[in-house]
Amino acid sequence: MTPGILHIIRLGQSRDKYDRLIADYQLTYNVPSGNSFYRTVRGDEELERFLSHHAVVPTGEVEHVLADLRERGNATITDVEIPLKETAPLGMIQDASDY
């Protein structure tokens, strides 16, 4: 499998049931075949879990990504390997323009 690129955009913030501000993110995974998959995640903890466990991004890089998101509102990670058969179980939706 050839690694893809994961783009993350901070969409904004909303309040949770405890009135805390929680960031919402959109993740877009682009693979060399030209297909794109996307999903949203809510909060830094959910984003960290996805990056660490599913995209298998090293801890140091996850920290760098979170810093970029706080500073600029977006981040890009190269060499991400998410098998295509795992995208749907991870809640990722194939971009309609790929059909």
One Martini backbone bead per residue (centre of mass of N, CA, C, O) as a GRO file, in nm:
protein
   99
    1MET     BB    1   0.097   0.036   0.021
    2THR     BB    2   0.039   0.370  -0.033
    3PRO     BB    3   0.079   0.655   0.098
    4GLY     BB    4  -0.087   0.927   0.235
    5ILE     BB    5  -0.287   1.222   0.298
    6LEU     BB    6  -0.352   1.432   0.589
    7HIS     BB    7  -0.610   1.660   0.638
    8ILE     BB    8  -0.659   1.933   0.876
    9ILE     BB    9  -0.954   2.108   0.997
   10ARG     BB   10  -1.074   2.372   1.168
   11LEU     BB   11  -1.419   2.450   1.212
   12GLY     BB   12  -1.457   2.493   1.530
   13GLN     BB   13  -1.689   2.565   1.801
   14SER     BB   14  -1.840   2.401   2.086
   15ARG     BB   15  -2.060   2.312   2.332
   16ASP     BB   16  -2.094   2.123   2.592
   17LYS     BB   17  -2.270   1.998   2.866
   18TYR     BB   18  -2.038   2.177   3.043
   19ASP     BB   19  -1.959   2.445   2.871
   20ARG     BB   20  -1.735   2.357   2.686
   21LEU     BB   21  -1.493   2.408   2.455
   22ILE     BB   22  -1.511   2.240   2.133
   23ALA     BB   23  -1.343   2.109   1.878
   24ASP     BB   24  -1.376   2.088   1.523
   25TYR     BB   25  -1.293   1.835   1.270
   26GLN     BB   26  -1.148   1.783   0.948
   27LEU     BB   27  -1.081   1.487   0.765
   28THR     BB   28  -0.851   1.425   0.487
   29TYR     BB   29  -0.797   1.142   0.274
   30ASN     BB   30  -0.529   1.098   0.043
   31VAL     BB   31  -0.471   0.897  -0.234
   32PRO     BB   32  -0.287   0.809  -0.513
   33SER     BB   33  -0.552   0.717  -0.681
   34GLY     BB   34  -0.754   0.985  -0.593
   35ASN     BB   35  -0.884   0.924  -0.341
   36SER     BB   36  -1.133   1.041  -0.096
   37PHE     BB   37  -1.158   1.091   0.262
   38TYR     BB   38  -1.402   1.167   0.526
   39ARG     BB   39  -1.420   1.335   0.856
   40THR     BB   40  -1.533   1.396   1.180
   41VAL     BB   41  -1.420   1.552   1.486
   42ARG     BB   42  -1.446   1.577   1.852
   43GLY     BB   43  -1.188   1.694   1.970
   44ASP     BB   44  -0.870   1.629   2.079
   45GLU     BB   45  -0.903   1.337   2.181
   46GLU     BB   46  -1.024   1.214   1.924
   47LEU     BB   47  -0.794   1.298   1.741
   48GLU     BB   48  -0.563   1.154   1.886
   49ARG     BB   49  -0.680   0.869   1.859
   50PHE     BB   50  -0.686   0.858   1.554
   51LEU     BB   51  -0.385   0.918   1.500
   52SER     BB   52  -0.257   0.693   1.687
   53HIS     BB   53  -0.447   0.428   1.603
   54HIS     BB   54  -0.522   0.465   1.281
   55ALA     BB   55  -0.277   0.645   1.150
   56VAL     BB   56  -0.006   0.609   1.299
   57VAL     BB   57   0.106   0.855   1.462
   58PRO     BB   58   0.346   0.990   1.611
   59THR     BB   59   0.353   1.156   1.904
   60GLY     BB   60   0.525   1.403   1.818
   61GLU     BB   61   0.344   1.468   1.569
   62VAL     BB   62   0.078   1.513   1.714
   63GLU     BB   63   0.173   1.761   1.874
   64HIS     BB   64   0.237   1.930   1.622
   65VAL     BB   65  -0.047   1.928   1.501
   66LEU     BB   66  -0.195   2.063   1.739
   67ALA     BB   67  -0.031   2.325   1.722
   68ASP     BB   68  -0.113   2.401   1.433
   69LEU     BB   69  -0.419   2.416   1.490
   70ARG     BB   70  -0.402   2.643   1.700
   71GLU     BB   71  -0.244   2.850   1.515
   72ARG     BB   72  -0.384   2.791   1.198
   73GLY     BB   73  -0.624   2.550   1.155
   74ASN     BB   74  -0.400   2.354   1.020
   75ALA     BB   75  -0.298   2.025   0.877
   76THR     BB   76  -0.026   1.802   0.760
   77ILE     BB   77   0.008   1.450   0.675
   78THR     BB   78   0.242   1.230   0.583
   79ASP     BB   79   0.259   0.894   0.545
   80VAL     BB   80  -0.030   0.763   0.552
   81GLU     BB   81  -0.174   0.437   0.670
   82ILE     BB   82  -0.493   0.355   0.540
   83PRO     BB   83  -0.679   0.117   0.473
   84LEU     BB   84  -0.943   0.109   0.264
   85LYS     BB   85  -1.109  -0.112   0.432
   86GLU     BB   86  -1.101   0.100   0.699
   87THR     BB   87  -1.260   0.362   0.641
   88ALA     BB   88  -1.555   0.291   0.710
   89PRO     BB   89  -1.515   0.187   1.009
   90LEU     BB   90  -1.393   0.495   1.071
   91GLY     BB   91  -1.609   0.701   0.927
   92MET     BB   92  -1.534   0.718   0.632
   93ILE     BB   93  -1.598   0.913   0.339
   94GLN     BB   94  -1.641   0.909   0.017
   95ASP     BB   95  -1.597   1.112  -0.224
   96ALA     BB   96  -1.822   1.183  -0.475
   97SER     BB   97  -1.601   1.258  -0.700
   98ASP     BB   98  -1.494   0.942  -0.714
   99TYR     BB   99  -1.741   0.794  -0.879
   0.00000   0.00000   0.00000
